[in-house]
């Protein structure tokens, strides 16, 4: 069965045959021959959004939404791990709370104790970014694991901020260079 893991040192998410890393370029994801292929999600933003769905093992199915900056680099991942009994035809707050509990447990198994716990859930802070297990409010009560590669600490945070600014000024080459510099720091 496909593997599901996250590397605390590098931020790499292994999702079956896919290896999703901070700084992954959108063209690299699309030219990969690895199955299942990511499906583009139409959005009104210039950012690219893709969805990956795959069975992980008898207990879990993973659904990941990948967000790429308009400059083409992976910015974040929203991950949902589902067990067969959680696939209900009708939405339920109780089921979302159970999904949240399973996310919290999986993160603890992968990363240890969280850096801090907020009212919304546990947060893990790393040099490469931040991971949080949340119930997304107010629009939809939905449990997700948010991996944000733009929320690292130290010099990396400063370089990521500059990369976001450069991107809004349509300096995609500079944005890409700053993002990669942040990942190397």
MOZISUL-V392152 format. One record per residue. RES is the residue in one letter. SS is DSSP state (H for helix, E for strand, - for the rest). BURIAL is # if it has 16 or more other C-alpha atoms within 10 Angstrom, else .. D_CENTER is the distance of its C-alpha to the mean C-alpha in Angstrom with 2 decimals. Layout:
res: {RES RES}
ss: {SS SS}
burial: {BURIAL BURIAL}
d_center: {D_CENTER D_CENTER}
//
This chain:
res: {X X X X X X X X X X X X X X X X X X X X X X X X X X X X X X X X X X X X X X X X X X X X X X X X X X X X X X X X X X X X X X X X X X X X X X X X X X X X X X X X X X X X X X X X X X X X X X X X X X X X X X X X X X X X X X X X X X X X X X X X X X X X X X X X X X X X X X X X X X X X X X X X X X X X X X X X X X X X X X X X X X X X X X X X X X X X X X X X X X X X X X X X X}
ss: {- - - E E E - - - - - - E E E - - E E E - - - - E H H H H H H - - - - - - - E E - - - - - - - E E E E E E E E - - - - - E E E E E E E E - - - - E E E E E E E E E E - H H H - - - - - - H H H H H H H H H H H H H H H H H H H - - - - E E E - - E E E E E E - - E E E E E E E E - - - - - E E E E E E E - - - - - - H H H H H H H H H H H H H H - - - H H H H H H H H H H H H H -}
burial: {. . . # # # . # . . # # # # # # . # . # # # # # # # . . # . . . . . . . # # . . . . . . . . # # # # # # # # # # . . . # # # # # # # # # # # # # # # # # # # # # # # # . . # . . . . . . . . # # # # # # # # # # . # # . . . # . . # . . . . . . . # # # # # # # # # # # # # # . . . . . . # # # # # # # # # # # # . . # # # # # # # # # . # # . . . . # . # # # . # # # # # # . .}
d_center: {21.28 17.89 16.08 12.94 12.15 10.28 12.56 13.25 15.32 13.26 9.53 9.77 8.02 11.04 10.83 14.54 15.94 12.80 11.87 8.70 9.52 9.50 12.16 11.93 14.36 14.21 17.68 16.78 14.30 17.05 19.96 18.66 20.96 18.64 18.83 17.40 16.90 14.01 15.59 15.58 15.24 18.07 17.51 20.03 17.99 18.32 14.57 13.57 11.43 11.25 11.00 11.36 13.49 15.24 17.35 16.49 19.79 22.51 20.59 17.07 15.56 11.83 10.47 7.14 7.06 6.30 7.91 10.53 13.13 16.59 17.44 15.26 12.63 8.86 7.94 4.37 1.82 4.28 5.88 9.64 12.19 15.66 19.07 21.93 23.76 20.89 21.19 23.76 25.41 25.68 22.97 23.72 22.70 23.70 21.42 18.36 19.62 19.97 16.40 15.40 17.88 16.59 12.99 14.85 17.01 14.48 12.73 16.34 17.34 14.66 14.81 18.09 18.98 16.71 17.65 18.74 18.85 18.94 20.53 17.25 16.07 15.18 13.36 12.84 13.67 13.79 15.33 12.28 10.16 9.49 7.93 9.61 10.85 12.37 14.75 14.19 17.67 20.10 19.60 18.36 18.27 15.09 13.25 9.44 7.07 5.18 3.63 6.05 7.87 10.81 11.92 13.61 17.26 20.60 21.38 17.81 17.21 20.43 19.63 16.25 18.34 20.93 18.58 17.48 21.22 22.25 19.94 21.57 24.90 24.21 24.33 21.63 23.28 23.41 19.85 18.70 21.19 20.13 16.43 17.62 20.18 17.68 15.88 19.37 20.58}
//
